[in-house]
């Protein structure tokens, strides 16, 4: 029995050391500004990232903006939201085939897994995001 306890203790100690050495991921509680130069870093850093593709002149985008801000606060620690201005970041817009805005790009573990096109009410959008958690 003493050998078993010692084995468990050593295993637990190794797990704790490993966790201490892993970089801590700091989840923002507001949307990150995403650009052509930072998009790969952002989607690679966090397990679940939702990028809001928008433009200044887009009325529906301005309606979605406050919804994204609210969800970023409410889902901090679970989801990271980003905002990509499509007019200023044509490379990323082209890479992901953005044809209409607002478009939300959903990345899980660095891979694009879904796109949501259009302005959704907060409850609808929140429910759609829940399936990715």
LOKOLMI-744475 format. One record per residue (C-alpha): x negated, y negated, z negated; residue in three letters. Coordinates in steps of 0.02 Angstrom, whole numbers, plus 50000, padded with zeros to 5 digits. Example, Ala and Ser with C-alpha at 12.3 -4.5 7.8 and 13.67 -1.06 7.14 Angstrom:
# LOKOLMI-744475
493855022549610Ala
493165005349643Ser
***
This chain:
# LOKOLMI-744475
500005000050000Unk
498574988049961Unk
497844991250134Unk
499524987250215Unk
499684970850117Unk
497904966050165Unk
498264969750349Unk
499834959050344Unk
498904945050255Unk
497504945050386Unk
498744945150529Unk
499714930550455Unk
498104920850424Unk
497584923250606Unk
499294917250666Unk
499164901750556Unk
497404897950623Unk
498014899750801Unk
499474887950769Unk
498324875150686Unk
497194874950839Unk
498594872950965Unk
498894855051020Unk
500444847350945Unk
501714841451072Unk
502454824651027Unk
504214823151094Unk
504754805451137Unk
506494799551088Unk
506674788351240Unk
506424791551426Unk
504634791251490Unk
504214781051644Unk
503684793751774Unk
502664789251928Unk
501854798252073Unk
500274798351969Unk
501034805151808Unk
502434816751861Unk
501384832751862Unk
500654828751691Unk
502374825451615Unk
503224840951685Unk
501734851551636Unk
501614845051458Unk
503374848651397Unk
504394864851409Unk
505984856051470Unk
505944839651566Unk
507364830751653Unk
506834817051774Unk
508124803851819Unk
507784798151998Unk
508494780652018Unk
508294763552100Unk
508634745552044Unk
509954742652178Unk
510944758552136Unk
512544754952039Unk
512874772951984Unk
511054773951927Unk
511354759151811Unk
512864768451740Unk
511824784151707Unk
510374774451628Unk
511184771851456Unk
511794789851455Unk
510004795851482Unk
509404784151343Unk
510694791351222Unk
510314809451267Unk
508444806351248Unk
508764801051067Unk
509994815151030Unk
508964828951111Unk
507234823251055Unk
506194838351011Unk
507124849351135Unk
507124839751300Unk
506034825951370Unk
506844813751490Unk
505904804051621Unk
506384790051739Unk
505684789451916Unk
506014774152023Unk
506184781852197Unk
505794765452286Unk
504114764152197Unk
503684782752203Unk
504024788952378Unk
502784803352368Unk
503744811952226Unk
505434807652303Unk
504894815952465Unk
504094830952378Unk
505724835252289Unk
506874830652434Unk
507814816652348Unk
509164811952474Unk
510414803452358Unk
510304794752191Unk
510544796452049Unk
509764813752052Unk
509184822751897Unk
507754835051922Unk
507694848851792Unk
505994856551757Unk
505714871451643Unk
503934876851605Unk
503304865651746Unk
504454872751880Unk
505934864251962Unk
507454874751916Unk
508914863351959Unk
509484846752031Unk
511034837251981Unk
511614823852102Unk
512814810152050Unk
513334800251898Unk
513984811651761Unk
514864806251600Unk
513834809151443Unk
514824824451382Unk
514754832951551Unk
512894829851569Unk
512544835551391Unk
513504851751421Unk
512554854851583Unk
510884852351494Unk
511354864151352Unk
511224879051469Unk
509354875551493Unk
508944875351307Unk
***
